[in-house]
């Protein structure tokens, strides 16, 4: 496993940690000369590959830029390591991966604080509620990948400023060797035997996975997409019982025994199970029986991307058959899964390994997510303090 820090490490200014390559000095403005074709078409304003002159033109411009800056992307998150390596190998474009353990909010902060600088992130991988916030702030560039029409309507912005890419269900991961009887529901988590053992992957005011955990808890306790408050009430009760631990769950904290029960996306918990097995850990993963909450992470292009052609080519790669199957191989459900299954291009072996779940998932609307974020922002600290 490569993750050793919480995924909400703070970013900002010139002191931000760089995980791969050293970045240019603060304040330098990106050079857009290489992103404009001879006939005056600019990658920075292209709304599709066709708009820029076709994929060949986009690839050429992206290769000329030579690099892509991504942020808050751990290599062991939904098979991102293989995705990054695949893109670099295919196009020869170097990816700079900054602060891989940052959060969705950190990504947005980096966009706003580095506007006009070549240190700004080119693309964003955001929890869906954070993608909505970024769009509302006018930070995202409209861009339709070649497969845009195949993305379900409920999973994309009508203006193509963001669209969902990969996702899954909130699950409960449990160290079967440290925990006598692993929980299978949110109700179980309140049992006294789990004292100090239940953790989230981050803070729900900053982290998409933790936000999903609170939403799932709400659904398990009489709440709905319109009412996330029961989720906050649940965690307040979990904290009062002594079962909730503020330690943010990572593979490292699991291995140390600090977070033997972790509420997280199923694709992360399932991926950890595979890795932990070689280390003698038996990591069990279940979708809670009383709170099934599914959500996707969204992709977007920074409106002021320093490498606009590479940013758009990255999107094309993520939504290609190759890219979508790489998510699937990381136990995540790709947005184009139904289309690929119908076309016969889906990796059936990888699909068969997904955590089992019944029923068809439904998703909160843009308005419901925005309201839920407000409720969490106002009430989370109170719920888990004291």
C-alpha angles and dihedrals in degrees: 000000000000103000112098103151133058113272090239099069105154120253130194148121123358094317096070114129114252114210100191122011130012110256129223122271120284118271099028111137117228118251110240095182094096092051097062122084125222090260091055101259112148125211088208091067101029111125094193140003089259089054088059094048101275138301094294091057091046092050091049093051093045092051089050090055087051101197145056126206116214127173140200094015118134114203091229094052109108091329094302091151091064091044092053093046092047093053093047092048094047098047106018090234116142116232119213107205110197126193095343092192096057124115136244090260090052088057091053091047090052091052094051097041095046101042110151093014127112087230093070118113114258096208138017134220105197141174104252095252090052091049088057090051092049091050091049089053091054094242100128133081119225109242131159117206117213091261095046093115090058094057108099113259093239090055100058143055112251088228091051093237089132138359134183119262115173135357150142146183131303106256141180116241118196136186099232093196095054098036116061096207116016116222120246100187142034088250089059091055090070093063113118091235090074095063111161093352108101118092142168127220096248139321116314092223088063109017126070093207093052090045088055090050092057091046091051090049089052092053089049092053106047097282130122141198085281094049120047093157093095086061091057089046090053093054090046087055091045090052093047090051090055093240097109117083121196090216106117109236119243133153088263094054090047092052090050091050093243095121108026091163117047130183105210145126113303093236091057095046091045091049091050091051090059093048095043093053091072089053096053096259121131105210113187120200127198136166103235110253094220103042118039109177121168127187142159135225115237132223125217142166120238107242088224097041111165088216103036097168094050089045091056093043089053089056091050090052094049092053096043121102089256094052095044093050090051089060089049091052086056091057093256123128110238120223091236094049096116093047093048093047089054091047093048093240098111119113097244095189092056092044091055091058096060117117108267119254134164130222132025116290122237125202136217117252124245091260093048092051093048091052091046091053090053092051092049093046090054099041113026099086092048091049096056102030126097 
